[in-house]
C-alpha cells in the first residue's frame, strides 16, 4: 500500500489565525478592543487597567501589541504584557509567551521556554497550547522527543474540539506513531476535524475514501470531501479534485473542470497542479482551455495559507500518485 506521508506541525504563523480565532471567541466578553471599535480613550483606559494589575487588561494589551491592533505592532511589548498577565494566572498569556519564544519574536528564540509556557497553559486546559506542546514533544524541540506524550496532549486538545489537534492525532494513528496504527481511528479523527470545515482533514479523509483505507472505498464520498476542501482554496485538495474530474471518479468526466482545479492549485503554490495541467492540455482544445482559465479567474482568492507555509497535516502525494 502506498501510504500518504502526513506531517504534524505546531500551530505556528500560518495557523496563528486559528489560534487567535479561538482566543477571540473565548474572550469576546472582556471588552470592545477585540471588536475593532476601541478608540484612543478606550486604549488609554485599557493601559491604565493593565498598569494597575488587571489580568484581563494585561493580556488584552499584550494581544494588541502582538497583532498591531490600535497600537504599532511590537512583539517586545507583547511579551512584556503577556508576562505580566501570565504572572497573574492567565493561561492565554502563557500560550502567547510560548508562541513568542518558539518563534523568537520579541524574545530570543528558546524552545525550552516555549515548552515551559505551553506546559503551564496546557495543564490549565488551553487547547491550542496542548496541541503546540504535543508538537514540541513529537519533534523533540526543547524537550526529549516522546511520541507517547505527543499523542496524550494531542488527544487532550482534540477532545476539546481543537481541529488542528484532531488532525494531528489522526496522523499519529495513521502512521502508528506514539499509538498503535489504527486507520479506522485515524479516519474518525480526520472526520471530526473535516466536519468542522478544516481543509487538511477534509482532503485526508477524502484520500482514505479514495483508497479504501480505514473506510469502505467510495469515490463519491472522496469527491464530496475533497470538493469541500478545494472550495476553501486548499491547493492540495484542488489537485486531487482536478484528478477526479480528469478520471471521472466520483464526479463526471470533465476535462474543463479538471484543468480549472489544476490551474487554481498551481496559483495556490502546488507545483503538481502545473504538471497535471500541462499533461491534460495535450488532449484539450484551445476553446476548452480558455473556458477553464476563465472559470479559474473567477474563483475567489484562497482563504487558506499557501503551500509551503506551515500547514497542519499536509500530504505529499495526490490521488494521482497513489
C-alpha positions as CSV (number, residue, x, y, z in Angstrom):
1,X,0.0,0.0,0.0
2,X,1.4,3.4,-1.0
3,X,0.7,5.5,2.1
4,X,0.5,9.2,2.1
5,X,3.1,10.9,4.2
6,X,1.4,13.1,6.8
7,X,3.1,15.9,8.6
8,X,2.2,17.1,12.1
9,X,3.2,20.7,12.9
10,X,2.7,23.1,15.7
11,X,0.3,26.0,15.3
12,X,2.8,28.4,14.0
13,X,2.5,31.6,12.0
14,X,0.2,30.1,9.3
15,X,-2.1,28.6,11.8
16,X,-1.9,31.6,14.2
17,X,-5.2,32.6,12.6
18,X,-6.9,29.5,14.0
19,X,-5.3,30.0,17.4
20,X,-6.4,33.6,17.9
21,X,-9.8,32.9,16.4
22,X,-10.4,30.6,19.3
23,X,-9.0,33.2,21.8
24,X,-11.1,36.0,20.5
25,X,-14.2,33.9,20.7
26,X,-13.4,32.9,24.3
27,X,-12.8,36.5,25.3
28,X,-15.4,38.3,23.3
29,X,-17.0,39.5,26.6
30,X,-13.9,41.1,28.0
31,X,-14.0,44.3,26.1
32,X,-14.5,46.0,22.8
33,X,-10.8,46.2,21.9
34,X,-11.3,42.8,20.2
35,X,-14.1,44.1,18.0
36,X,-12.3,46.9,16.3
37,X,-14.5,49.5,18.0
38,X,-11.9,50.7,20.5
39,X,-10.9,54.4,20.2
40,X,-7.9,56.1,21.9
41,X,-9.9,56.7,25.1
42,X,-10.6,53.0,25.4
43,X,-6.9,52.2,24.7
44,X,-5.8,54.7,27.4
45,X,-8.3,53.1,29.8
46,X,-7.0,49.6,28.9
47,X,-3.4,50.7,29.6
48,X,-4.4,52.2,33.0
49,X,-6.2,49.0,33.9
50,X,-3.2,46.9,32.8
51,X,-0.8,49.1,34.8
52,X,-3.0,48.6,37.8
53,X,-2.6,44.9,37.6
54,X,-5.9,43.9,35.9
55,X,-5.0,40.5,34.4
56,X,-7.6,40.7,31.5
57,X,-6.3,44.1,30.6
58,X,-2.7,42.9,30.7
59,X,-3.5,40.1,28.4
60,X,-5.5,42.2,26.0
61,X,-2.8,44.9,25.8
62,X,-0.3,42.2,25.0
63,X,-2.6,40.8,22.4
64,X,-3.0,44.3,20.9
65,X,0.8,44.7,20.6
66,X,1.1,41.2,19.2
67,X,-1.4,42.0,16.4
68,X,-0.9,45.7,16.0
69,X,-4.4,46.4,17.0
70,X,-4.8,50.1,17.8
71,X,-1.1,50.3,18.6
72,X,2.0,49.8,16.5
73,X,2.9,46.1,16.4
74,X,5.6,45.5,18.9
75,X,6.5,41.9,19.9
76,X,8.7,43.0,22.8
77,X,5.8,44.9,24.3
78,X,3.5,42.0,23.7
79,X,6.0,39.7,25.6
80,X,6.1,42.2,28.4
81,X,2.4,42.3,28.9
82,X,1.9,38.6,28.4
83,X,4.5,38.1,31.1
84,X,2.6,40.3,33.5
85,X,-0.7,38.5,32.7
86,X,0.9,35.1,33.0
87,X,2.3,36.0,36.4
88,X,-1.3,36.7,37.4
89,X,-2.5,33.3,36.2
90,X,-3.6,33.9,32.6
91,X,-3.4,30.7,30.5
92,X,-3.9,32.7,27.3
93,X,-0.9,34.8,28.2
94,X,1.2,31.6,28.9
95,X,0.2,30.4,25.5
96,X,1.2,33.7,23.9
97,X,4.6,33.7,25.6
98,X,5.1,30.1,24.4
99,X,4.4,31.1,20.9
100,X,6.8,34.1,21.1
101,X,9.6,32.0,22.5
102,X,9.0,29.3,19.9
103,X,9.1,31.9,17.1
104,X,11.8,34.2,18.5
105,X,9.5,37.2,18.3
106,X,10.2,39.9,20.8
107,X,12.4,37.5,22.7
108,X,15.3,35.3,21.9
109,X,14.1,32.0,20.4
110,X,14.2,29.5,23.2
111,X,12.3,26.1,22.7
112,X,12.7,25.2,26.4
113,X,11.0,28.4,27.4
114,X,8.3,27.7,24.8
115,X,7.7,24.2,26.2
116,X,7.6,25.6,29.8
117,X,4.9,28.2,28.9
118,X,3.0,25.8,26.7
119,X,3.0,23.2,29.5
120,X,1.6,25.7,32.1
121,X,-1.2,26.7,29.7
122,X,-1.8,23.1,28.7
123,X,-2.2,22.0,32.3
124,X,-4.8,24.7,32.7
125,X,-6.8,23.3,29.8
126,X,-5.7,25.6,27.0
127,X,-6.5,23.5,23.9
128,X,-4.1,25.3,21.5
129,X,-1.3,25.2,24.0
130,X,-1.9,21.4,24.4
131,X,-1.6,21.0,20.6
132,X,1.6,23.0,20.4
133,X,3.1,21.2,23.4
134,X,2.3,17.9,21.7
135,X,4.0,19.1,18.6
136,X,7.1,20.0,20.6
137,X,7.2,16.5,22.0
138,X,6.7,15.0,18.6
139,X,9.6,17.0,17.1
140,X,11.8,17.0,20.1
141,X,12.1,20.8,20.2
142,X,13.0,22.0,23.7
143,X,12.2,18.6,25.2
144,X,13.2,15.0,24.7
145,X,11.2,13.5,21.8
146,X,8.3,11.4,23.0
147,X,5.6,10.3,20.7
148,X,3.5,8.9,23.5
149,X,3.4,12.3,25.2
150,X,2.6,13.9,21.9
151,X,-0.3,11.6,21.5
152,X,-1.5,12.3,25.0
153,X,-1.5,16.1,24.5
154,X,-3.0,15.9,21.0
155,X,-5.8,13.8,22.5
156,X,-6.4,16.3,25.2
157,X,-6.7,19.2,22.7
158,X,-8.7,17.1,20.3
159,X,-11.2,16.2,23.0
160,X,-11.8,19.9,23.4
161,X,-12.6,20.3,19.7
162,X,-9.3,21.8,18.5
163,X,-9.4,20.9,14.8
164,X,-5.6,21.0,14.2
165,X,-5.1,18.7,17.2
166,X,-7.8,16.3,15.8
167,X,-5.9,16.2,12.5
168,X,-2.6,15.7,14.2
169,X,-3.9,12.9,16.4
170,X,-5.4,11.3,13.3
171,X,-2.0,11.5,11.7
172,X,-0.4,9.6,14.6
173,X,-3.0,6.8,14.3
174,X,-2.4,6.7,10.6
175,X,1.3,6.3,11.0
176,X,1.3,4.3,14.2
177,X,3.5,6.8,15.9
178,X,3.0,7.0,19.7
179,X,-0.1,4.9,19.4
180,X,-0.9,1.6,17.7
181,X,-1.6,2.1,14.0
182,X,-5.3,2.2,13.5
183,X,-6.7,3.5,10.2
184,X,-10.3,3.4,11.4
185,X,-9.4,5.6,14.4
186,X,-7.4,7.9,12.1
187,X,-10.5,8.2,9.9
188,X,-12.7,9.1,12.9
189,X,-10.4,11.9,13.9
190,X,-10.0,13.2,10.4
191,X,-13.8,13.2,10.1
192,X,-14.2,15.1,13.4
193,X,-12.0,17.9,12.0
194,X,-13.4,17.7,8.5
195,X,-17.0,18.2,9.7
196,X,-15.8,21.4,11.2
197,X,-14.5,22.6,7.8
198,X,-10.8,22.1,8.4
199,X,-9.4,21.6,4.8
200,X,-6.4,19.4,5.5
201,X,-8.6,16.9,7.4
202,X,-11.2,17.0,4.6
203,X,-8.6,16.2,2.0
204,X,-7.1,13.4,4.1
205,X,-10.5,11.9,4.7
206,X,-11.2,12.1,1.0
207,X,-8.0,10.2,0.3
208,X,-9.0,7.5,2.8
209,X,-12.3,7.0,0.9
210,X,-10.5,7.1,-2.4
211,X,-8.1,4.3,-1.4
212,X,-10.5,2.4,1.0
213,X,-8.0,2.9,3.9
214,X,-9.8,2.5,7.2
215,X,-13.2,3.1,5.5
216,X,-15.1,1.5,2.7
217,X,-13.8,2.6,-0.7
218,X,-16.2,5.2,-2.0
219,X,-15.3,7.6,-4.8
220,X,-18.5,9.7,-4.3
221,X,-17.5,10.3,-0.6
222,X,-14.0,11.1,-1.7
223,X,-15.3,13.6,-4.1
224,X,-17.6,15.2,-1.5
225,X,-14.9,15.8,1.0
226,X,-12.2,16.9,-1.5
227,X,-14.7,19.4,-3.0
228,X,-15.2,21.0,0.3
229,X,-11.5,21.3,0.9
230,X,-10.9,22.7,-2.6
231,X,-13.6,25.3,-2.2
232,X,-11.6,26.7,0.8
233,X,-8.7,27.3,-1.6
234,X,-6.7,24.4,-0.2
235,X,-4.3,23.7,-3.1
236,X,-3.6,20.1,-2.3
237,X,-7.3,19.3,-2.4
238,X,-7.6,21.2,-5.7
239,X,-5.1,18.9,-7.3
240,X,-7.0,15.9,-6.0
241,X,-10.3,17.2,-7.2
242,X,-8.8,18.0,-10.6
243,X,-7.7,14.4,-10.9
244,X,-11.1,13.1,-10.0
245,X,-12.6,15.1,-12.8
246,X,-9.9,14.0,-15.2
247,X,-10.6,10.4,-14.4
248,X,-14.3,10.6,-13.9
249,X,-14.2,9.0,-10.4
250,X,-16.9,10.2,-8.1
251,X,-17.7,13.0,-10.4
252,X,-18.5,13.2,-14.2
253,X,-15.5,13.0,-16.5
254,X,-14.9,16.7,-17.3
255,X,-11.5,18.0,-18.6
256,X,-12.5,21.6,-18.3
257,X,-13.3,21.3,-14.6
258,X,-10.1,19.2,-14.1
259,X,-8.0,21.9,-15.8
260,X,-9.7,24.6,-13.8
261,X,-8.8,23.0,-10.5
262,X,-5.3,22.2,-11.5
263,X,-4.9,25.9,-12.5
264,X,-6.2,27.0,-9.2
265,X,-3.9,24.6,-7.4
266,X,-0.9,25.9,-9.3
267,X,-1.8,29.5,-8.5
268,X,-2.0,28.4,-4.8
269,X,1.6,27.2,-4.9
270,X,1.3,23.5,-5.6
271,X,3.6,22.6,-8.5
272,X,1.7,19.4,-9.1
273,X,-1.1,21.5,-10.5
274,X,1.1,22.9,-13.2
275,X,2.4,19.4,-14.1
276,X,-1.1,17.9,-14.3
277,X,-2.4,21.0,-16.3
278,X,0.4,20.6,-18.8
279,X,-0.3,16.9,-19.4
280,X,-4.0,17.5,-19.6
281,X,-3.7,20.3,-22.1
282,X,-2.4,17.8,-24.7
283,X,-5.9,16.3,-25.1
284,X,-7.9,19.5,-24.8
285,X,-8.9,22.1,-27.4
286,X,-7.9,25.7,-27.1
287,X,-11.6,26.6,-26.5
288,X,-11.7,24.2,-23.5
289,X,-8.5,25.6,-22.1
290,X,-9.8,29.2,-22.4
291,X,-13.1,28.2,-20.7
292,X,-11.2,26.6,-17.8
293,X,-8.9,29.6,-17.5
294,X,-11.9,31.9,-17.3
295,X,-13.5,29.8,-14.6
296,X,-10.3,29.8,-12.6
297,X,-10.0,33.6,-12.9
298,X,-13.5,34.0,-11.3
299,X,-12.7,31.8,-8.3
300,X,-12.3,33.8,-5.0
301,X,-8.9,34.3,-3.6
302,X,-7.6,31.5,-1.5
303,X,-8.9,31.5,2.1
304,X,-6.3,29.0,3.2
305,X,-2.5,29.5,3.6
306,X,-0.4,28.8,0.6
307,X,1.5,25.6,0.1
308,X,5.0,25.9,1.6
309,X,3.7,27.8,4.6
310,X,3.3,25.7,7.8
311,X,0.0,23.9,7.4
312,X,-1.0,21.2,9.7
313,X,-1.2,17.6,8.3
314,X,-0.4,18.4,4.7
315,X,0.2,15.4,2.4
316,X,3.0,14.8,-0.1
317,X,1.1,12.7,-2.6
318,X,-2.1,13.3,-4.6
319,X,-4.7,10.8,-5.7
320,X,-2.8,10.5,-9.0
321,X,0.4,9.4,-7.1
322,X,-1.3,6.6,-5.2
